[in-house]
Amino acid sequence: MGGIVVEQGEDALALYQFNTGTAKHYFCSKCGIYTFHQRRSNTDQYGVNVACLEGISPFDFAEVAVLDGENHPADHPKTISGGVAGFLRYVSAQ
């Protein structure tokens, strides 16, 4: 995995690759949760499911971009959105 260190549970990770086979998506083979992936558009970068990291919550981020799942930024570099469908924002109910 080169650029990332898995401290526990590496034996339970399953790898999934599709389309170009460049990106490497890792999932827990027992529960199916997405843990992290090595990016296709920049293989030196990783996307991480922060909910899998001890001490970090998705609610710690004020805003998170949500991709549309269809338009990859590398496939459509000239589009304005680059595949961004919108943003998630955490707003306290208090």
Protein Blocks (a to p, Z undefined) as FASTA:
>chain_A
ZZaccfehklmpccddehjomaccdddfknopafbdcdfklmkbccddfklpghiafklp
mbdcddehlacfklmmmbmnlopabdcddddfZZ
